[in-house]
């Protein structure tokens, strides 16, 4: 019995360590992504010197965006979540999604091919407005969780929660809102 308890604790600590490391790694990748998109504070950004002809650059960038979309879509499926929970443990399922997302995002940022010409440029009040919306979006995405439904619908709530209007389906597929503090599984 004591060996089982120690093994359970070790597995739990390993799972928590994996989750924390995964979230910290992905947070770092997201911070780099902000600099990449804002063209500030990172060695390579979205407008770095182009070296690829524009048709190839567009094809590569489209493939990278498709890779990101497919990873998100596939890993968000219930069957994949259940398999991931069986393989890595229920507590590590969300962390595995986050680690995979971070890895795909690193790939996207590293392989991104800037276009050889400027497609559009904003200056003055229009640029300020666009950067304000950009900053606000990242603050909402990376800001502290609130009591609203957003953190729980993104998978940060407790497992086994309920959805508003008595729905048992995932809110993203039915349009129902999560109740505050509910989970998505």
C-alpha positions as CSV (number, residue, x, y, z in Angstrom):
1,X,0.0,0.0,0.0
2,X,2.7,2.6,0.8
3,X,4.4,1.9,-2.6
4,X,1.1,2.6,-4.3
5,X,0.7,5.9,-2.5
6,X,4.3,7.0,-3.3
7,X,3.8,6.0,-7.0
8,X,0.5,7.9,-7.1
9,X,2.1,11.0,-5.6
10,X,5.1,10.7,-7.9
11,X,2.8,10.4,-11.0
12,X,0.8,13.4,-9.8
13,X,3.9,15.5,-9.2
14,X,5.2,14.5,-12.7
15,X,1.9,15.4,-14.2
16,X,1.8,18.8,-12.5
17,X,5.5,19.4,-13.5
18,X,4.7,18.5,-17.1
19,X,1.7,20.8,-17.1
20,X,3.6,23.8,-15.6
21,X,6.5,23.3,-17.9
22,X,4.2,23.1,-20.9
23,X,2.2,26.2,-20.0
24,X,5.4,28.2,-19.3
25,X,7.0,27.1,-22.6
26,X,3.8,28.0,-24.5
27,X,3.6,31.3,-22.6
28,X,7.1,32.1,-23.8
29,X,6.2,31.2,-27.3
30,X,3.1,33.4,-27.2
31,X,5.2,36.3,-25.9
32,X,7.6,35.8,-28.8
33,X,4.6,35.7,-31.1
34,X,3.5,39.1,-29.9
35,X,7.0,40.5,-30.7
36,X,7.0,38.6,-34.1
37,X,3.7,40.1,-35.1
38,X,4.4,43.6,-33.7
39,X,7.9,43.6,-35.2
40,X,9.4,44.5,-31.8
41,X,12.1,42.9,-29.6
42,X,12.6,39.6,-31.5
43,X,15.4,38.7,-34.0
44,X,12.9,37.5,-36.6
45,X,9.5,39.1,-37.3
46,X,6.7,38.9,-39.7
47,X,8.4,41.4,-42.0
48,X,12.0,40.2,-41.8
49,X,14.1,40.4,-44.9
50,X,12.4,38.3,-47.6
51,X,14.5,35.8,-49.5
52,X,11.8,33.6,-51.0
53,X,9.9,34.5,-54.2
54,X,6.3,35.6,-53.4
55,X,4.5,32.6,-54.8
56,X,6.6,30.2,-52.7
57,X,6.3,32.4,-49.7
58,X,2.5,32.5,-49.9
59,X,2.4,28.7,-50.4
60,X,4.7,28.1,-47.4
61,X,2.9,30.5,-45.1
62,X,-0.6,29.1,-46.1
63,X,0.7,25.6,-45.4
64,X,2.0,26.7,-42.0
65,X,-1.4,28.4,-41.1
66,X,-3.2,25.2,-42.3
67,X,-0.9,23.1,-40.0
68,X,-1.8,25.3,-37.0
69,X,-5.6,25.1,-37.9
70,X,-5.5,21.4,-38.4
71,X,-3.7,20.8,-35.1
72,X,-6.2,22.9,-33.2
73,X,-9.2,21.3,-34.9
74,X,-8.0,17.7,-34.5
75,X,-6.9,18.0,-30.9
76,X,-10.1,19.7,-29.9
77,X,-12.2,16.7,-31.0
78,X,-13.6,14.6,-28.2
79,X,-12.2,11.3,-29.4
80,X,-8.7,12.8,-29.5
81,X,-9.1,14.3,-26.1
82,X,-10.2,10.9,-24.7
83,X,-7.3,9.1,-26.3
84,X,-4.9,11.8,-25.1
85,X,-6.3,11.4,-21.6
86,X,-5.8,7.6,-21.7
87,X,-2.2,8.0,-23.0
88,X,-1.0,10.8,-20.9
89,X,-3.5,10.8,-18.0
90,X,-6.6,13.0,-17.6
91,X,-4.7,15.7,-15.8
92,X,-2.2,16.0,-18.6
93,X,-4.6,16.1,-21.5
94,X,-5.0,19.8,-21.6
95,X,-1.2,20.3,-21.1
96,X,-0.5,18.0,-24.0
97,X,-2.8,20.2,-26.2
98,X,-0.9,23.3,-25.0
99,X,2.5,21.7,-25.6
100,X,1.5,20.6,-29.1
101,X,0.1,24.0,-29.9
102,X,3.4,25.6,-28.7
103,X,5.4,23.2,-30.9
104,X,3.3,24.0,-34.0
105,X,3.6,27.7,-33.3
106,X,7.4,27.5,-33.0
107,X,7.4,25.7,-36.3
108,X,5.2,28.4,-37.8
109,X,7.4,31.3,-36.5
110,X,10.6,29.6,-37.5
111,X,9.5,28.7,-41.0
112,X,7.5,31.9,-41.8
113,X,8.4,33.4,-45.2
114,X,8.0,37.2,-45.4
115,X,6.6,38.6,-48.6
116,X,9.1,40.6,-50.7
117,X,6.8,43.7,-50.9
118,X,4.8,45.7,-48.5
119,X,1.1,44.9,-48.9
120,X,-0.3,47.6,-46.7
121,X,1.0,50.1,-44.1
122,X,-0.9,52.2,-41.7
123,X,0.3,55.5,-40.2
124,X,-1.1,58.1,-37.8
125,X,-4.3,57.5,-35.9
126,X,-5.2,54.4,-38.0
127,X,-1.9,52.7,-36.9
128,X,-2.5,53.6,-33.3
129,X,-6.0,52.2,-33.4
130,X,-4.9,48.9,-35.0
131,X,-2.1,48.5,-32.4
132,X,-4.5,49.3,-29.6
133,X,-6.9,46.5,-30.7
134,X,-3.8,44.2,-31.2
135,X,-2.7,44.9,-27.6
136,X,-6.2,44.6,-26.2
137,X,-6.7,41.2,-27.9
138,X,-3.4,39.9,-26.4
139,X,-4.3,41.2,-23.0
140,X,-7.7,39.4,-23.1
141,X,-6.1,36.2,-24.4
142,X,-3.2,36.1,-21.9
143,X,-4.7,38.1,-19.1
144,X,-5.7,36.6,-15.7
145,X,-8.7,34.3,-15.8
146,X,-11.9,35.9,-14.7
147,X,-15.3,34.6,-13.4
148,X,-16.6,34.9,-17.0
149,X,-17.3,31.9,-19.2
150,X,-14.3,32.5,-21.4
151,X,-11.7,30.7,-19.3
152,X,-13.9,27.8,-18.7
153,X,-14.9,27.4,-22.3
154,X,-11.3,27.3,-23.3
155,X,-10.7,24.3,-21.1
156,X,-9.4,26.0,-18.0
157,X,-12.4,25.2,-15.9
158,X,-12.9,22.1,-13.8
159,X,-13.7,18.8,-15.6
160,X,-17.3,17.6,-15.4
161,X,-18.9,21.0,-15.4
162,X,-22.3,21.8,-16.9
163,X,-23.3,24.1,-19.7
164,X,-26.0,26.7,-19.7
165,X,-29.5,25.9,-20.9
166,X,-29.1,22.3,-19.9
167,X,-26.8,21.5,-22.8
168,X,-24.4,18.6,-22.4
169,X,-22.7,19.3,-25.7
170,X,-19.6,21.4,-26.1
171,X,-20.7,25.1,-26.4
172,X,-18.6,25.7,-29.5
173,X,-20.6,23.2,-31.4
174,X,-24.0,24.3,-30.2
175,X,-23.7,28.0,-29.4
176,X,-24.6,27.5,-25.7
177,X,-22.6,29.4,-23.2
178,X,-20.7,27.8,-20.3
179,X,-21.8,28.6,-16.9
180,X,-19.1,30.3,-14.8
181,X,-16.8,27.8,-13.2
182,X,-17.9,24.9,-15.4
183,X,-15.6,22.8,-17.5
184,X,-15.8,21.6,-21.1
185,X,-15.5,17.9,-20.6
